[in-house]
């Protein structure tokens, strides 16, 4: 049987040419297992081989993504960000009431009023100013993105897990075996900046929201094999 060729190191440098958070083709899925990035809870995990194979620019590495949000690491270079040098590129400013209407109330502290403006950054942690400029200059995806708006990150923020259902893959056996029930596991971490701004007309925006066409947050309908 021919031996599988060993993947070669890419000439692209992680954290410079390729964002630190990006997944690489040689970082296969490891299913779900307890992960320290979420306090030992079950989470989707991958092999750790950044720089091997080809960069998967449209896919974030699960553990590295959770590290960026949990430890406030720059998704581009992987180094810590500090207050005063945290910026976001494609986040949206929305009233807290709209997020609650979309099922994201568990991500917001009860003290945050519905009229308060929240920066919904999704799963993208803030970047350094220098990294923002470098990514906007070199990333074709960002250059073509219609929602690019560089904003300073606020002093306070909140984090919520994006959950998935983990199911055991089917296995052929002679004897019928019990099927393991799906288990909830953390996929990515979402981050929301808490500004001091407010929108007293937030209810008008709520009426314009097409809830019937919005996707539910929380327990993702996609399933990940254990």
N, C-alpha and C positions, 0 to 999 in steps of 0.2 A: 504494500500500500504506500503510495507516495506521501511523503511528509508534507504537512502544511507549512508553507513558507512563513517565516517569522516576519511580522509587520515591521516596517522600517520607520525610524523616527522621521517625523515631518520636518521639512526645512522651515516651516512656519513656527514662530516662537509664541508659546502660550503666554497670554497677558500683554502681548505687544501686537502681533499680527492677527491673533485669534483671541477673542474674549476668554478670560479665565473660566467663566461659567459654562462655556460651550462644551457640549458632549462630542466625543470623538468616535469614529466608526469601530475602534477596537475596544470600546468600553461597553461590553454587553450587559444586558439586564441580569441582575441577581435575584429578582423577585422581591419579596418583602421580608424584612427582618427588623428586630429592634435597632434603632439608630440613635446615637447620642445627640444628633442635631435637633432632635425633638424630644429630648429627655428620656430616651429609651423606648418610646412608643414604636409601634410597627410603622415602617415607612418603606417606600419603594427605593431600592438600592441598585447601584451599578458598579461594575469593575472600575478601578482607578488606574487609567492609563492615558492621561492627557498627553497629547503630542504624538500618539501612535495611531497610524491609519490616516483617515481624512477627517477634517473638522465638519461636524454636523451643525452648520450655522443656525438652522431653524430649531434646533433641539438643545435645551439646557440639560446639563448633568444634574441628576436629582440631588445628590448630596451637596455638590458645590452650590447649587441654587439655594438650598436651605441654609447653608453657611453664610451666603451673602446677606440674606435677610436677618438671620438670627444673630450674626456678629457684626452686621453693617460693614461688610467687605464690598469693595468696588467690583461689580461684575466684570469690568474690563480687565483690570490688572490684578485683582485678587487681594489687594492691600487694604487695610482698614481706612475708612473715611472718618473725618472728624467734623464736629459742628462748625459751620461756616464754609465748609467745602464739600457739601453734599448737594447734588443736582439730579434732576430727573428729566428725561427727554420726551417721552410719549405718554405721560400720565394724564389723567383727566381730573379737573376740578368739579366736584359734584356735591350737592347738599347731602348730608347724612341721611335725611329722610328718603332720598331716592335709593341709596344703598340698602336701607332697611326694607324698602319695598321690593327690592330685587333679591331678598333673602340673605343679605350680608349683615343683618343686625348683630349676629354673634361676634362679629369682628370689631364692633364699636362699643366703647364703654357707655353705660346707661346715662352718664352725666353729659355726654355729647348730644346737644339738642339737634332736632331734625333740620333746623335751618343752618347749622354750622357747615362750612365748606370743608370737604375732605379731599385730599389728593389721592385718588385711586391709581396706584402705580402697578396694580396687578402683582405679578411675581418678579418684578424688576426692582432690585434695591438701588438706592442712589449711587451715583458715580462721582468721581473727582471731576473738577472743572476741566483739567487737562485731558482726562480720559473721554469726557463728553466731546470736546473739540476734536480729538483724534478719531473717535468713532464716527462722528458726523462727516468728517473729511474723507474717510476711507471706506465706510460701510455702504454698499449699494442699496441694501434694504432700507436703511435709515434715510438715505438720500431720496428714495422714492416714496417714503412713508408720508401720507398726507397729514398725520396728526402730530408731527414733531413740534414740540414747544418746550424749550428749556426753561425749567423753573427751579428756584431755590427750594431745598427741602426744609420743612418746618422743624422746630425744636422738639416737638412731640409727635409720636406715631404709635400705631398699634399693629399687631400681627395676627393673622388667622391662618390655620392650615387649610389647604385644599385637599379634600379627601377623595380617595378612589376605593373601589371595591376590589379586593384581592381574592381570586378564585384559584383553586388547584387545577392544573392542566389535566385533561383526560388521559387515563392510562389504561391500556388493554391488559386485563387479567383474566385467568381462567375462572376464578371465583368472583362473584359479585362483591365489590367493596363499597363501604359507605362513602358517600360523597361529602367532602368537607364543605361546610357552609361558607359563604362569602364572609370575608373579614374586612373591616374598615381599616385603611392604612393611609398615612400622610403621603401625598405626592409632593407638591410644592408648598412653599409658604407664601402667602399674600401679605402685602404691606400697604398701609394707609397712613398718609400724613395728616395730622390734625392742625389745621390752620386756625387763626383767630378771626377769619372772615365769616360772614354769614350771608344767606340769601333769604330775605323775608318773604319772597315770592316762590319759595320752593314747592309749594303745593300746586302751583300752576304747571311747573315742570313735571310734577308727579302725574298730573292729568294727561300730559302729552306722552307719557311713557307707555309703550305698548307691552304690557306685562304678558300678554298671550304669546308674544313672539320672542320674549327674552328667555335665555337658557337658565335653568336652575343652578344655583351655586350650592356649595356644601358637599354632599355626597355625590360625587361624579358618577354619571351613568356608565362611563367607560370602565372596563374591568382589566385588571393587571394580573397575569398569571403568577402564582406564588412560586 
